[in-house]
């Protein structure tokens, strides 16, 4: 797999059958990650069944989506009844970081990007897609690259934390555990 493309479903905060058909993974409003109908490997080739998430860019692309933004409008901006939630952001970052490790994908604008960035970054024409240009805490949609950069920074931070070696227990940790046992009645 070459890249991960982040979307929103334009649906409710719950993954629907249609969402499962289009995306490999959907992050619901409560943070639950739902598997889509297809595995990422199904998009190694689009000659057979695959997850059709990005116009003319499905081959080699993993499609992940926030279950959100039903009824949203870009201008004037209205987030709708099902906006992206903060927990969805956290779980999407975890999911994308896991996928980057699993598939050996480095985090760059051309490898981890939002659907709104596809046309500007990869020069593949889309049909006016503005997902994802808005995140919780924003009053208006932002520039696609700026929002993508924010998500990439979060993914890189998560990857750094995941790759950091865990500290080895010291003698002081062992003594603290022993002392804690003595203190208990």
N, C-alpha and C positions, 0 to 999 in steps of 0.2 A: 504494500500500500504506500502511496506517495504523499498523501495529504489528508487532513481532517477539515471538513467544512461544517461550521456551526450555524444552525438555523433557529428559527422559531416556527412552530406549527401553524400559527394563526388560528389555533383552536383554544379549547379550554385548558385548564391546568391538569387534565387527565389525558393520557395517551389513548387515542382512538385506533380503530382498525386501519383507517386510512393513514394515520401517522406511522403505525407499525409497518405499513407497506412501503413508505417513502424513506424511512430513516433506519439506520442500524441500531441506534440507541436513542431513547427519549427520556429526558429528565422531567418528571412531573413536578407540580407546584409544591409538593411536600418534600421534594428531594429524592424520591424514589426513582431509581433508574430502571427503565423498562426496555427489554430487548425488542428489536424490530423483527420483522418476518425473515429478513436476510442477514447473514453473517457478513462482516466486512470483506471476507475472501470472495464472496459472490460478486463483488464489484471489481475483481481483478480483470474481468472481461465482461462487457455488456452485451455479448452475443446471445446470452441466455437470460435467465431470471436474475434480477439484481434490484437493489434499492435505488429508485430514480429520484434523487434528491436535488440535483443541480443540473440545469440545462447544459448539455454538451460537455459535461465534466464529471460524469459518474465513474468512468473507468479509473481505477486506482485511487478513488476518493472514498473516505469513510464519512458518512452523513450522521451527525449528531444534532439533536434538536431539543430546545426548551418546549415543553407543552405549555403554550402561553400565547397571548396577544390577540385572542378573538375579539373582534370589534375595534381593534386599534386603527387609528388613522395617523398618517405622517404629518399632513398639513390640513387644518390645524391639528396639532398633536393631541391625541387622546390615547391613553394606554389601554382603554377598554376595561372590561370586567375581569379579565384574566391576565394581568401583567406578570412579567417575569418576577420571581421572588428572590430574595437574597439567598435563601437556602439552595435554590436552583443554581445560582451562580457558583456557590461553593461546590456543589456536587458535579456541575459541568466541568469545573476546573479539575477536580479529582478524576473524573472520567477521561478527559482529554489527556491528562498527564499519564494515566494508566495506558491509554492507547498509544501514546508516543513511545513509551517504554516497550510495550508488547510488539509494536511494528517497526521500531527503530526510526521513528520520525523525529527529526530535529525541529525545534520551534523557530520558524521564520515566517515572515508575512506570506510567502508563497506555499508554505506547507501546513500551517495552522491559521485558518482565516474564517471570517464570517461570510455568509452568502452575499452580503452587501459589498464585500471587498473583491469578489471574484472578477467582476468586469474591469475594475480599475487596476487590479494587481496582476491578474492572469490573462487579461484581454480576451475573455470569453464572454460574449454578449449574453446578458440575462434580460429578463422582462421586468424591469423596474423594481427589483427586489431591494428592500430596505432592512432586511433581517441580517444581522442584529446591529442596529444603530442606537438602541436605547437600552439602558440598564437601570435597575432600581437606584434611586437617588438623583437621577437626571431629570431636569424639567422639560427638556426637548431632546429629540434625536440628535446625535452627534455625527461628526464626519466618520464614515465607515472605517477608515484607517486608524483614527484615534480610538474608537471603541475596540477595534481589533487589537491594537497595541496594548490597551488596558488588559484585555483577556489574555494575551500572550505573556504579559508580565506576570500575571497571576499563575499561569501554567508553569512558567519558568521557575517561579518561587516554589511552587509545589514540587516540581521535579528536583530542585536543589535539596529540599527537605527530605524527599524520598531517597535520594542518592547519598545523603550525608551518612557517614558511618555512625552507628549508634555507639555511645560511649560504653566501654567495657566496665563491668562492676569493679570497684576497688575494695580494698580491705576495709575501708571506712563504711562502705555500703553493707558489707557483711556484718560488721560490728553493730551498725544501726539496727539491722534486722534482729540480731541476737538481743540487743538491749530492749527492743520493742517487745520481745517475747517475755523478758523478765518483768517488764512493767505491768503486764496483764495479770489480773487476779486469777 
